[in-house]
Amino acid sequence: MAPRPRKRASRPKPRPGSRRGGGGGDDDPFFESEPKRRRGGRDEDIESEDSDDDGVAPLGGGFDEDGDEGGKEEDEETVGEKKMRMAKEWLQKVTEVAKRGQEDEDEDESGGRRVAELLQRKQLEESGRKRREIAARVLPPGPQDGFKVLVKHRQPVTAVALSKDSDKGFSASKDGIIMHWDVETGKCEKYIWPSENVLVSHHAKPPVSAKRSKQVLALAASSDGRYLASGGLDRHIHLWDVRSREHIQAFSGHRGPISCLSFAPDSSELFSGSFDRSIMQWNAEDRTYMNCLYGHQNEILIMDALSKDRILTVARDQNGIHKPENVPSAAQSWVGTVAARRGSDLAASGAGNGLVRLWAIKPDSKGVEPLFDLKLDGFVNSLAIAKSGRFIVAGVGQEPRLGRWGLVRSAQNGVAIHPIRLKDEKEDL
């Protein structure tokens, strides 16, 4: 049997002026609005619509507590105009970001290109294919600048050399003493010559006279800082271990005193020049003889290895240069040594009157220009310029390097150092 339908009670009509619960019919909550249960969903819809319209302020504008200003702008701007304005703002932001990114990319590209150019220039300078310009940056020496004695020797210094990084230095004197010293502190250590039996075991020939002459005329340090080569009146090239300061090899072959030595850049190949007018090539790593070169007609005085396959030598060969006739006698003083910062336009010379002169090598010709004179008491027998070009060391003595035809008693036998002030190089690495 189906249930009977339930009848719905009809709502009584209020009487005019009647009150319920202390109020009139207009104030009765029953008659004020619909039940909350019915209007709940519709109120939520209305509230969400209102929030979408009034709760969002337009870009670039604000609204007060009542929302009047935002409402006015919303009423004045149509939907199409709003979309157009927002699209323009977004497009402007994208354009600014893209422009800023392009500028950063251009800066990165230019910076990378500049670094690549500097690295390429450094590589060319290190290989000797490009000359570094230092002479134009040399500043005049100040009143407080001057030579300072760094290492003292008993006899006149005949040779000086610097390591590749210019942190360590080497010096030798007429009495055969070889010193190893620190450029910054001046702390030095002495190399000990082995006995005659040890020298013979290291392939040295027996001495011609009763006593072997240990007078050193030349020094050279390898680029890797492992070897030091010395040569002198005993006609041998002696190879030393820089780390232990021990004698490891003696090369024989020259028939005259060894006057100059030079290691090839970044190589263990060693070149030696002698008064016998020959140049010999050795390998310090393998400790072997490689080659012998001839060409000079007189004693070889000085040399330098510009690369593995190119060396420069100077000898006492006659030349056709016309000598000036009327020269004041006060200006006549022989040049005992020359040096250059390898791969640059900065050079120096030392004379018998104790004068060290800095020179600038001209780029377009073979001439030189004097820069500054550095005064030093005594005979300047050897020079070496630091790789940075910021200082120069000089081997000085009371007597000249190759003889005893002069004497300056006031001079100090030793190694002197002089700073060279340079202008800062903006693109230096």
Secondary structure by P-SEA (a helix, b strand, c coil): ccccbbbbbbbbbbccccccccccccccccccccccccaaaaaaaaaaaaaaccccccccccccccaaaaaaaaaaccaaaaaaaaaaaaaaaaaaaaaaaaaaaaaaaaaaaaaaaaaaaaaaaaaccbbbbccccccccccccccccccccccccccccccccccccccccccbbbbbbbcccccbbbbbbccaaaaaaaccccccccccccccccccccccccbbbbbccccbbbbbccccccccccccccccccccccccccccbbbbbccccbbbbbbccccccccccccccccccccccccccbbbbbccccccbbbbcccccccbbbbccccccccccbbbbbcccbbbbbbbbbccccbbbbcbbbbbcccccccccccccccccccccccccccccccccccccbbbbbbbbbccccccc
